[in-house]
Amino acid sequence: MTGLVPAPIARQPWQMLFPLFVLIGFGALVLYSAAGGNWDPYASSHVIRFGVFLVMAFVLSRFSRDLVMLFAIPIYGVVLLMLVAVEAIGFVGGGSQRWLDLGFMQLQPSELMKPAIVLVLARYYATLPVGMVPTVRALIAPGALILAPVALVLLQPDLGTSLAIVFGGAVIMFSAGLPLRWFVGAGVAAAVLAPVAFFFGLQDYQQKRVFTFLDPASDPLGDGYHITQSKIAIGSGGFSGKGFNEGSQSHLHYLPEPHTDFIFATMAEEWGFIGGLVVLGAFAMIFGWGLAVSRASTDRFGKLVALGMTATIFFYVAINLMMVMGLAPVVGIPLPFMSHGGSSMLTNMICIGSLMMVHRWNRKAPRTGLIR
C-alpha cells in the first residue's frame, strides 16, 4: 500500500477523516431534501464551506506547539473584543444580537470563543507548576477567563452557547487536575441557586422553553410545537425511514428549522433508525479518535487541547440530539457537520484542525517556527 498511495495521503488520520466525510456527505443529502429536492440554497453552500474550512484545518494542523502557545492569549483577546463589538454594532436576527456582519457572511463570535477558551486554558495549565494545581491560583484566573465571555454571551442572549463555553472550560480544569471536591461543591451550589437563576436570570422565552421541555403536550401548537413535530418526524421514520426526499414533516413545513437545529429529525424521518445509527457511529469514531489523540500526547498542553476540542464537538452533538428527541430544552445548537450554518461549521472545523495538529505533534517532535 505504501507504494501505491503517496506518503502525504497515507499518513493522514483517515480513521477520523472517513467518518467526517460520511457526515458531510450525508448532511448534504439531507439538506438537499430539506430544500425540496434542490442543491440550493443549503446543500451546495454546505459542501463549499466544508471544502474551504477543510483546507483551513489542514493549514492549522501544520502549526507548531510553540506558535500556538504564543498566540493562545491574543486569540482569546481578539475573540473577546469581537463579543464586545457584537454588543455595540452587532447584527440582530431572530430577536437576538449575536452576529457581526462581515458582508460575505454573518459571523457569530460566540462560536469562536468555544475553541478559544480551550486554547487559553490549556496554555495556562500547561505553564502552571504542577504543585500549584490544587491551589486557589489554579481556579481564580481560569474562572475569570471563562466568566468574561459567558457574561457577554448571556447579554445577547444565548444560553446554549454560554453553557458550551462553561462546559469546555470545566473539562479543561478537571483534566488539569483540580480537586474533585471543588467540582462537587460547584455542582451543589449550582443546584441550590438554580431556582433563583431560573426565575430571575432567564428571559421569559427561556423559561417557557424549560416548561415546554417538562410538558410539551400542554401547548402542542404553541411553545411545544417544535419538539412535538420533531418527535413525530423521528418516530414516523421507523426502522428504515420513508425514503430519500420523501419526508412529509419537512416538505410540508410542519417541522421548524429542518435544515439547521432539527436536521437530525429531518434525517430520521427519511432514513429511519438505520440512518440514525450511521450518524451516531460516525460521531463515535471521531470522538474515539480525539480521545486517542489526547491519550497519546506526551505534553500537557497537547493533551488538554485535544481533550478540550473533542469535548467541544461532543457538547454540540449531545445537546442537539437530546434537544430534538425531547430530552433537553430547545437551545438552538446545530448538529456538527450536518446542519447548515457557517459559524458552527467554522468552529467545529477549527476543533478538527486542532486535533490534527496535536496528532501531528504526537507523530513527530515539534520544531521551532511558524509552520513545519
DATA-V210025 format. One record per run of one state. SS is the DSSP state (a for helix, b for strand, c for the rest). FROM is the first residue (numbers start at 1). LEN is the number of residues. If there is no record, write none. Layout:
# DATA-V210025
ss:SS from:FROM len:LEN
ss:SS from:FROM len:LEN
This chain:
# DATA-V210025
ss:c from:1 len:6
ss:a from:7 len:4
ss:c from:11 len:3
ss:a from:14 len:21
ss:c from:35 len:8
ss:a from:43 len:18
ss:c from:61 len:2
ss:b from:63 len:1
ss:c from:64 len:1
ss:a from:65 len:25
ss:c from:90 len:1
ss:b from:91 len:3
ss:c from:94 len:2
ss:b from:96 len:6
ss:c from:102 len:4
ss:b from:106 len:2
ss:c from:108 len:1
ss:a from:109 len:19
ss:c from:128 len:2
ss:a from:130 len:3
ss:c from:133 len:4
ss:a from:137 len:18
ss:c from:155 len:4
ss:a from:159 len:18
ss:c from:177 len:3
ss:a from:180 len:22
ss:c from:202 len:2
ss:a from:204 len:11
ss:c from:215 len:1
ss:a from:216 len:4
ss:c from:220 len:5
ss:a from:225 len:12
ss:c from:237 len:11
ss:a from:248 len:4
ss:c from:252 len:11
ss:a from:263 len:34
ss:c from:297 len:3
ss:a from:300 len:25
ss:c from:325 len:17
ss:a from:342 len:22
ss:c from:364 len:7
ss:b from:371 len:1
ss:c from:372 len:1
